[in-house]
Amino acid sequence: MNNALIDNSDLPLVLIGGTLCNARLWQPLIARLNVPAVICITLVRDESAQAASRRLLDTLPPRFLLVGFSLGAIVALQMVADAPGRLAGLALLSVNPLPDRPENAAARREAVQAARKQGHGSWLSSTLWRNYVAPASLDNQALHDLLCLMAEETDSETFARQTEIAISRGDNREALSRFTGPVLILNGGHDPICTSVHHCLTAESAASATWLTLSRAGHFLVLEAADCAAVPLRKWIKESLKCD
């Protein structure tokens, strides 16, 4: 858990990253936001969203703003179900709110073994890179190398646990529908992993949510379009603080 201090309000901004990600994911976005404290969370210890939610709620401050990206959004939705009163606001980035299909489990676990043998960075480059970013970003070597670096910095045991979170995730849309704080939903227009259908289903469960699609970004909109993502996030932060 890494803390970065900036300047504006008392509520911390909690950022939960995705599979094969660490705090590097958030640095461009943090630089564009104006908040007093940031807590970057890497999912490393738990094998279910429920376990991750319980552990985080035991250690986080009593009240906070919550942002989840991809796998982190799955855990964020579980936290909404477990302790909605702790959240001053919720932002879901590149989210799939549906349970995983049972037939996906074997392939997911095989991918963990393949990545272990091949090396996480090389495996990501050969299997996931083209699904992670918009076509216009495929030649972005710096972005490619950053994603591979985060993957290399993730050990195989952590990747396996993150995979189990994805496999065992539940459907928390009913809890989301009862959440009364400000909700922001962001997705990339070129994301075959968490599609517009997934985000539409999420938005339908949060009637007052703001849902925006970054048309030129892919799954990793946090890195690919930090400038564009920061604008609605700053607005959501201000709204959340005003409503709190």
N, C-alpha and C positions, 0 to 999 in steps of 0.2 A: 504494500500500500504506500503510494508516494504522495506527499503533500506539496503543493505549489501555492505560494501566497501571492495574491494580486491585490485588488483594491475595490470595494463597493458595498457588500452586505455581510450580515453575520451568518447566514445559512451556507453551509458548504455545498459545493457541486460535486456529486458523486458520479464518476464515470466508470461504467463496467464494460470492459472490452470483449472481443469475440474470440473465436477459436484461433489458436496460433498467433495471438496478439499479446502485446504488453503495453507499457505506458508510452512507448514511442508512437502508438496509434493516435494519441490525443494531443501531442505537443503542438502541431500547427493550429488546432482548434483553440487550445488553451490560450495561445498567444493572441487570439482575436477576440477573446471574451473578457468581460470586466466583472470579475467576481472575487471575493476576498480569499476563498480557500477552495482548493480542488483536491479531491481524493481519487486517484486513479487505481482501479481495482483490476487485477489480473486473476482470472479464474484458474486456480492451480490445485486446490485441495479437495474439492468435492466431486461426487459422481452423480449428483442429481440437482436439479434446480431447487428442490425443497431444502436439501442440506445446505446449499450455497446461501439461500435466502436466510435460513436460521442463523448460520454463522455470521453473516454480514450484519444482520439486525442486532446481533449480540454485541458487535464491536463498533458500529457506526454511531454518530451523534444522534440525539433524540429526534432531530428534525433536519431534513436535508432535501435538496433538489436531486432528482435521479435521472440519469441518462444511460440507456443501454444500447449497445451496438451489436446486432446479429445475435450470437449466443448470449451476450450480455443483456440483450433485450428480453430474451426468454427468462433469464433470472430476474430481471426488473419486473416483468409481469407476475412472477411468483411472489415478489416482495409486495406488489400491490395487493395480491390476494391475502398475504399473511399479515401485513401491517399498513393498511392504507393511510392511517392517521399519522404515520411517521413522514409521509412524503408531502412536501409543499408543492411539488409539480413533477410531471413525468414526461420524458422525451424518449421516444422509441425510434431508433435509426436502423434501417435495413432489417425489419422484423418479419418473422413468420410466426403467427400466433397459434398455429395448428399443431396438434400432436404429430410426431413423426410416424410415418407408415411402418408397420412392423417389418415389412420386407426390406426396408433400408438398413436394418441393423447389421446384417452380415457384411454388406459392402462397406459400411462405415468402419467396422472393426478391421476388415481386411486392409482398408486404407491406412489405418494406424500402423499396421505391420509393414506395409509397403514403404511408408514414409520412414520408418525406423531403419529399414535396410538401405534405402536410397539416400537418406539424409533429408531432413525436413525441407530445407531450402530448395534443393533440386527437385524434390517431389512436388512441392507447391508450384514451382516454375513450369513443370511439365504437365501437371494435371489441372490446376486451379486458376492460374494466372489469367487465362482468356475469359474466364467467367467472373473474375473479380473486378474488372474495370471496363469502362466504355471503350468501344473500338478506337476512338480517337486517342486513347491513352496507352494503347498497346506498345507504342514505341517509347514510352516514358521509362527510361532505364532506371532513373533514380527511384521512382515509385516501385518498380519491380524489385529492385535491390532491397528496398526498405521492407517490403512484405516478406521477402525471402530471409532477411536478417531476423525479423521477429520470429519467423518459423524456426530458424536455426537456434534461436535463444530459448525456444520452448522444448523442454525435454520430453521424451517419449511417454513417460508416465503421466505427465500433465496433459498431453494430447489425448491419451487414452481416457483420462477422466473427463476432459471436455467433450469427448465423443459420447460418453455415457450420459452426460447432461442432455445432449441433443437427442439421443435415442429415447430417453425416458421422460422427456418433457410432457407437460400436460396442457390442457386448454384452459386458460385463465381469462377468457373474454368476458365471462359473466362478472368476475371481480372488477375487470376494467370498466364495465358498464356502470358500476356503482361508485367508481372513483370520482370525487367531486373537484379535485384540483385541476389546474390547467394541463392539458395534454397536447404535445406536439409529436407529429409523426412525419418522418422524413424518409424518402427513398430515392434511389437513383433510377433514372429512366431506362438504363441499360443494365438491369440486374436480373439475370435468369435464376438466381438462387432464392432471393426473397422478392417475389414478383409484385407487380401492381395489384394482382388479385389478393395476395396476402395482406398488402397494406390497406386495400379496400375493406377487407374483412375486419381488420383492426380498427379502422376508422368508423365502421358501422357499429362497433361495440362501444365507442366513445363518442356520443352524439355531439358533444361540444368541442371535440378535438380540432386542432388545425392540422390539416394534412397537405404537405407540399411535396411535389416531385421535382428533383433536380434533374432536368432533362438531359444534361450532358454528362452526367455521372453514372457510375456503375455501383456495384455492391459496396465498395470501399469509398463511399462518398466523403467520409470523414477526412481522408487524406487526399482524395482526388479533387474535391471541390470544397476545401476548407473555407474559402472566402464566402462562397454561396451558402454553405451550411451555417456559418456563424451568424448571419443576419437574422434568420428566424429564431435561432437559439437565443440570441441576445434579447429579442422581443419576448420570447417565452420566459426567460429568466425574470425580466422586469414584471411581466404579468403575474408570475408565481409569487414574487416578493410582495407585490401590491395586494394580492388576494390573501396572503398568509396572515 
